[in-house]
Amino acid sequence: RFIQAIVNRYKDVGYAWDVVNEAVQDSPVRNGQSPMRQSPMFQIAGEEFIYKAFEYAHEADPNALLFDNDYNDAEPGKSQRIFELVQRMKAAGVPIDGIGMQGHYNIYSPTAEEIDAAITKYKSIVKHIHITELDIRVNTDQGGQLNFSRGQSTPLEAWQTALKNDQYVNLFKVLRKHADVVDCVTFWNVGDRDSWLGANNSPLLFDTEYQPKRSYFLV
């Protein structure tokens, strides 16, 4: 009922949905462990809850594009598990159209090669890839977990700014390389003032006064 209500309410303005979010385990996953996160829904219904969510969303709006969305999407182990989940969904006839890559990256990781490899893998089974929550923080944290450093109340060092600029440039080179499947890039807020990572991490293309940074022009 929830899926039907939400999709029907916004079907005239929304063309795509992240139907299931963050369903796959982080690395490392040891032998014998489930590749899926042990959420309450998974514990109740197993992987079928994912399949049913997509079926119900498709019933509510047959024209919408439907996505599985996750973070740490370019980490080799997790990207393989995401790929295998979508592969199982496709084999079962689940109406999934694409993969959402959250893109909560940092100035060190993932590498352009890892992002390229992940997109190359994903595009072999889906026709649409969205970058759904993009920001690049200046520490070593990565992903969508809430336990992270919000940075120091000091200006960035020149080397930090340089690494962040390079990461944005290299990322968008990869995205343009795969423009045949990368339909959309959504940033996780507009300016640093409103970022969930804190302004001191300088994660976005606009500063705390919503002025474009050098990284904006490089992108």
Disulfide bonds with the S-S distance in Angstrom:
none
